Amino acid sequence: MTAQLPTHFRRVLATGLTLGALLTATACAGDDLAEDDNASGGGEASGTVRIASQSFDEAALVTAMYEAVLTDEGYDVEKTLVDTRDVYMAKFPADFDVVPEYVAGLGDFLNIEANGPEAETVTTNDATESIEAIKPLTDEAGITLLDPSPAASQNAFFVTEDYASENGVSALSDLEGESVVLAAAPDCEGRPDCEGGLTSVYGIEISELLPLGYASPETYQSVIDGESDLGLTGTLDGTLDDQGLVLLEDDRGIQPAQNLIPAVSTEFLDEHPEVAEPLNGLMAALDNETLGELIARVTVDREKPEDVASDFLTEEGLIG
């Protein structure tokens, strides 16, 4: 969940191919925004809240949770899912009120926007430190961060089990000095937690970056077929074993704190302070194990994100 991933992100069908991709192979800031307007149910209307997020499975699921808890509060929710962070950030907070975000993903994006692509990274692997470090950036942008979740979703890289075995690879540092083809999201290029970090910190030569998506069926298959050596997914991905794939350890620590966190338009929050409580409650209810299991229901079991979100939130007593 980046500058833009989100980074985000994590699961695919056990067969690896039959899941319909929510994340397209390429995206740009000029992509059309596909909107899904949802009427509220239950309770007196509190107005309209506009949510924007990314479209990969994990983000779609978390966004469905935001949608459900705010609908339960009586809001009419307008939801927009896009391929990459830069698409909605070009319109946030002007045209959107709430964004499901990741601490370092958002912070690094704002830092680069404000200080240029060569700006020194201000986030660390500590969520509290990172939130404090990026506060001047969020304040300037008119964004308020609510409470971070214990659940953290970081970028991760995988190879086939055969590749790992044949080349004695278990950590990213084992690829130092090697030339590899990387299958990843388009915005991976240059990012310190993605292609940039692989190159500068690990000394890996990326001979080609194939923009096939974050944890997408195309990215998995590219690695399985040998078209790519290395693929991008997330630390919560529980589908790799079934596909004969294995995560490589980030033993030099290029991944910053990517705790889930609600980003809210400061102006909107001033007018609707009541949105903070349900969103903070949602963040507190999530951890890595729980979120990983829920994501698997979407990407492996083919359940709809909205159904999985509703089941979980009802069981937790977060919606009535």
N, C-alpha and C positions, 0 to 999 in steps of 0.2 A: 506498500500500500507501500524520498523520491526526490527526488523531486517528484515522482508520480506513481509509483506503485502502491501503493499501497502497499505493495508490495507485497503483501499483501498475499498471500493471499495463502486450491489445495486438493481437490479430490477429482477422480475420474472413474468411470466404470471399470469393473474388474477386467473387462475385455479391452478397455482402453480406447475404444473407438465409437461406441454407439451413443455416447452422451452427446447431445446437441450442444455446440459451443455457445456459451453466453458471451465469451470474449472473442471478438473478431481478430483476424490475423494482423490487421493494421488499423491505426486510428490516427486522426489528427484533430487539431483544435477546431477545424471547420466541419467536423462530423455533425450530422443532424442529431438533435436531442430527441429521443423517443420518450414521450411522456405517457404515464399511466395515471389517470385521475381516479382517486378512490374516495367514495363518500364515507363519512364517518358513521359509526353506529354506536348507540348506547350513550346516553348522557346528553346534556344540553350542549349545543354547538359552542365551541370556543374560538371559532374562526378557522382560517386556512393556514396550514403549515406546508411549506414546499421543501421537500427532501431531495437531495441529489447525491448519487454515489456511483461507484463503478459496478460493472456488470458481471464480473467473475463470480463463481458460485459462493464463495465465502462472503463477499461484499453484498451480494444479492440477499443472502440469508440474514445477515446482520441488519440490512436495510429493512427487510420485512419485519424484523423485531421492532425497530424504531417505529415503523408504520403502525404496527399493532398497538404498542403502548400509547402512542399519541392519539390514535383513533379511539382507544378506550378512554382517553381523557376528554373526548368530545370534539376533537379537531377533524376537519376535512383535510385529508392528506393528499397532496399532489406529489407523485414520485417520478423521478427521472433517473434512469440508469444509462451510463455512457461507458466507453471503453477505457479511457485513461483520465487521470486526475486533472490534467491541464484543461480538458474540455469543460468541466463544471467549475473549476476554479476561475476561469475567465468570466464567470457570471455570479460568483459567490463573493461577498454576501448580497450583492445588489438584487439578484433574481432568485436566490435560494435562501432559506432560513436555517436549515439544519443539515449538516453533512456528517455521516458516520466516517470517522477518520482514524488514522494511526499517528501516534505522537511524532515520530521522526519523519514519517512520510510527509505529513503536512508541514512540519517545521523546516525540513530541508527544501521543500518546494518554495516556501515563502522566502527563505534565505537566498536562494538562487534568483528568485524574481526580484528581490530588493537589491542584491549585491553582485549579481552576475554569476555566470557559470563557474568561474574560478574562485568563488567565495569559499573561505575556510568553513568546514562543517561545524555547526554549533551544537548539534545533538550528540548524545553519548548513549551508552547502553543502559543508563539509569533514567527511568521515566520522569522522576521528580526533577532531577537536574535539567533534563531536556525541556520540560515544560517551562521551567523558570527561565532557561536560556532563550527560548523563542517567544517569551511574553512580549517583548518590545515589537516583534514582528506581527504577532496576532493583534496586539493593540492597534498598531498602525493600519492593519488591514480591516479593522472593525469586526474582529472575530473573538469570541470568548470560548475558552475550552472549559468543559465541565469536568467531572471526575474521571480519571483513567480507570480502565478495567485491569484486573490481574491478568486477563487473557492477552497474550501478545503474539502477533503473527508476523514472523520475520521471513525475509527471502531465504531460500535455500536452493542448493544446486544438486542435481542427481546425474548419475551415469547408469548404464546397465550393470547388472551383477557380473556379467561376463567381462565387461571392460574393466571393472574394479578388480576382479580376480586375475585377469591376464596381465594387468599393469601394476598390480600391487598398490592400488589407490583406495584409501579410506578417508582421506582429508583433502581439502583443497590445496594445501601446501605440497601434496604429493604431485601436483600438476605443475609445479614451478618449472619454468623453462620450456614447457610443452606448448605446442600450437594446437588449439582446439577450435571447433565450430560450436557456437553457442546458440541454442534455440531459446528465445525469451520474448518478453513483451517489448514492443517498439521503444518504450521509454527507458529501457535498461541501459542504453548506450550512454557512457560517460558517468553514470551514477556511482557514487562511492560504495553503495551497498549492492552494486550489480557489476556491470562490465568494467566500470572505472576502478572499482576495488579489486576485482580479479586481476586486472592488469598492473595497477600500481602497488598493491600490497602483496599479492601472491606471485607476481611476475609471470602470469600466464599470458601467452600471446593468443588473442582472440582473432583468428584469421578471418572469420566471418560471423556476423550476428544475424541470424534468421529471425525476422519479426513475426513469430508464430503465436505469440500470446503467453500470458502468465498461467501456468498450470492448465493449459488447454489440451484437448485431445491431439491437436496438431503438433504441439511441442513434445508430448509424450511419444507419439508415433515417430517423429523425426529422430529421436534418440534411439528408440527401439530398432528402427530400420537402418541405423548407422549413418544417416544423413548428417546428424549432429552428434558430437561427442558428449556435450554437456547440456542439460536442460534446466530451466528455471521453474521452481514451484515455491511452496511455503513450508514452514516448519510443522504445520498442522496436517500435512498431507498423509493420509493413512491408506492410500491406494497403491503405493509404490511396490510393496511386496508382491501383490497379485500380478503385477506387470513385469516382474523381474528387474526392477529398478531399485536403486539404493541412494540415499542421501549421503553427501560428503560433509564431513565435519568442517565447520567454519573455525578452524583452530587458530586463526590470527584475528578473529573478531571484527569483521567488517560490518556486521549487522548492528545497527543502533536499536534503541528501545522502540518497539512498534506496538505498544499497548493500544488497544482499542480506546477511542475517546470521542465523545460528541463535540463537534465544532458547531457553534451556534452564532448566527448574526447577533452582534452586540445590541444593535437597535431592536431586533426582534425580541431578544431576551429581556431587554428593559421593559418592553410592552407586554410580554408574556412570561413572567418569571416562573410561572407554574410548570413550564415544560422541563425545568431542571430536575425536579424530583423523580418523575418516572424514568427519565433517561439515566440518571445516576443510579437508580435502583436496578436498571437493566445491566449497567456496567458491573455492578457489584455481584450480580448473579452469575457472571460468566467467568470461567477459567479455561485453561488450555484443554484439559481433558474433556470438559463438557462441550466446549465449542467444537473440538475435533470430532466428537461423536455426532453432533448435530449436522456438521458439514457432510459427514459420510452418508447420512440419511438422504441428503440432497443429491450428491454426486454418484453414489454407489447404488442406493436403493431407489433412486429416481423419484423421490417425493418432492412435492412443490415446496419452495422456500417458505411460502406463506403458511402452509400446513404445518411444517416443522416448527416454525416460529410460534404459531398459535398453540400447539401442543406444549411446547416448553414453557411458554409464558403463563399458560393456564395452570400447569403443574406447579410452577413457582409462585403462583398467586399474584403475578404481576399484572394480569388482566382478569376481568371478571366476566 
